[in-house]
Amino acid sequence: MFTVSCSAEIQRPLDEVFAFAGDYANDPSWRAGVLAMVYETAGPPGVGSRTRETMRSMGRTVVTVGEVTEYSSARTAFRSVSGPVPCEGSREFAIRPGGTTFTYSLTLRPAGLLRLLGPLLRAAFARQVRGDVRRLKERLETR
């Protein structure tokens, strides 16, 4: 098991950052490798909502179904219910002078052969999360 996390100071109001990054349907526009992210449940996003993420990772296309476990303007969180690697993650939103502090964290629990690749996977996911947060910041600040 390993956790990667990255924060950024985004020069936009919290409500704008949350409206965009708190809606998982927007993930393909800022998260590398995410080809599609759709809600499997009807209604607005919230606790219990399920998502289906199609992602290109390590040369493979994988599908992960996730469930939202927390949902507020301060923090959203999810856990996978199916997919190749059990994971959970969160997005935290905090007001700061001139904008919002956004923190994205991801915990993965690789098993089997993938567990042996733990240090390499950690480095790859850390790089990916840093890039994702950078893209989110750029996207929101250049709107």
matplotlib code that plots the C-alpha trace (Angstrom):
import matplotlib.pyplot as plt

x = [0.0, 1.2, -0.3, 0.6, -0.6, -0.1, -1.4, -1.7, -2.7, -5.3, -6.2, -9.9, -12.7, -13.4, -16.9, -15.4, -12.7, -15.2, -17.8, -15.2, -12.8, -15.6, -17.5, -15.8, -17.3, -14.7, -11.7, -10.9, -10.1, -7.4, -6.3, -3.8, -4.9, -8.6, -10.4, -13.9, -15.6, -19.3, -21.8, -23.6, -26.1, -28.7, -28.9, -26.3, -23.0, -23.0, -22.3, -23.2, -22.8, -21.0, -18.6, -17.1, -13.6, -12.0, -8.2, -5.2, -2.4, 0.9, -0.1, -3.5, -7.0, -8.6, -12.1, -12.6, -16.0, -15.8, -18.2, -18.2, -17.8, -17.7, -19.0, -18.9, -17.3, -14.4, -13.7, -14.8, -13.6, -14.1, -13.1, -13.0, -15.5, -14.0, -11.0, -7.4, -6.0, -8.0, -7.7, -9.2, -8.7, -9.7, -9.9, -9.7, -10.7, -9.7, -10.2, -7.1, -6.4, -6.7, -8.1, -8.2, -5.8, -6.6, -5.1, -5.5, -4.5, -4.6, -3.9, -3.4, -3.2, -1.5, -1.5, 0.2, 2.9, 2.0, 2.9, 6.5, 6.5, 5.4, 8.3, 8.1, 4.3, 4.6, 7.0, 4.8, 1.6, 3.4, 4.5, 1.0, -0.8, 1.7, 0.9, -2.8, -2.8, -0.7, -3.2, -6.1, -4.5, -3.7, -7.2, -9.0, -6.7, -6.9, -10.7]
y = [0.0, 3.5, 7.0, 9.9, 13.5, 16.9, 20.4, 23.6, 27.2, 27.9, 31.6, 31.0, 31.1, 27.8, 27.5, 27.5, 25.0, 22.7, 23.0, 21.8, 19.4, 18.1, 16.8, 13.6, 13.9, 16.7, 14.4, 13.6, 17.3, 17.4, 13.9, 12.3, 9.0, 9.3, 8.6, 8.7, 9.2, 8.8, 8.5, 5.2, 6.7, 9.3, 12.7, 15.2, 13.9, 13.0, 10.3, 6.9, 8.1, 5.6, 6.4, 4.3, 5.5, 4.3, 5.0, 4.2, 3.2, 1.3, 0.5, -0.9, 0.3, -0.4, 0.3, 1.1, 1.5, 3.9, 5.0, 8.5, 8.2, 11.9, 14.9, 18.5, 21.7, 21.0, 17.4, 14.7, 11.1, 7.8, 4.2, 1.7, -1.1, -2.9, -2.5, -3.8, -2.1, -1.4, 2.3, 5.3, 8.9, 12.4, 16.0, 18.7, 22.3, 25.1, 28.8, 30.9, 34.5, 35.0, 31.6, 28.0, 25.3, 22.1, 18.8, 15.5, 12.3, 8.7, 5.5, 2.3, -1.3, -3.3, -7.0, -10.0, -9.1, -5.4, -5.4, -6.3, -3.1, -1.0, 1.5, 2.0, 2.4, 4.9, 7.0, 6.8, 7.7, 10.5, 12.0, 11.6, 13.2, 16.2, 16.6, 16.3, 19.0, 21.3, 20.8, 21.5, 24.7, 25.8, 25.0, 26.9, 29.9, 30.4, 30.2]
z = [0.0, -0.7, -0.7, -3.0, -2.5, -4.0, -3.2, -5.2, -4.5, -7.1, -7.8, -8.0, -5.3, -3.5, -5.0, -8.5, -7.7, -6.0, -8.8, -11.3, -9.4, -7.1, -10.1, -11.2, -14.7, -15.3, -14.6, -18.3, -18.8, -16.1, -15.1, -17.4, -18.9, -18.0, -21.2, -19.7, -16.3, -16.1, -13.3, -13.0, -10.6, -11.4, -9.8, -8.7, -7.3, -3.6, -1.1, -2.6, -6.2, -8.4, -11.2, -14.0, -15.0, -18.1, -18.0, -20.1, -17.7, -18.2, -21.8, -20.9, -20.8, -17.4, -16.0, -12.3, -10.6, -7.7, -5.0, -3.5, 0.3, 1.3, -0.5, 0.7, -0.4, 1.9, 0.9, -1.5, -1.2, -3.0, -2.9, -5.7, -5.7, -8.7, -10.9, -11.3, -8.1, -5.0, -4.2, -2.4, -2.7, -1.7, -2.9, -0.3, -0.8, 1.6, 1.4, 1.4, 0.7, -3.1, -3.8, -2.8, -1.6, -3.4, -2.3, -4.2, -2.5, -3.8, -1.9, -3.8, -2.6, -5.4, -4.9, -6.5, -9.1, -8.9, -5.3, -6.2, -8.4, -5.5, -5.5, -9.3, -9.1, -6.3, -8.3, -11.4, -9.5, -7.6, -10.9, -12.4, -9.4, -9.5, -13.2, -12.7, -10.0, -12.2, -15.1, -12.9, -11.7, -15.2, -16.5, -13.7, -13.6, -17.4, -17.6]

ax = plt.figure().add_subplot(projection="3d")
ax.plot(x, y, z, "-o")
ax.set_aspect("equal")
plt.show()
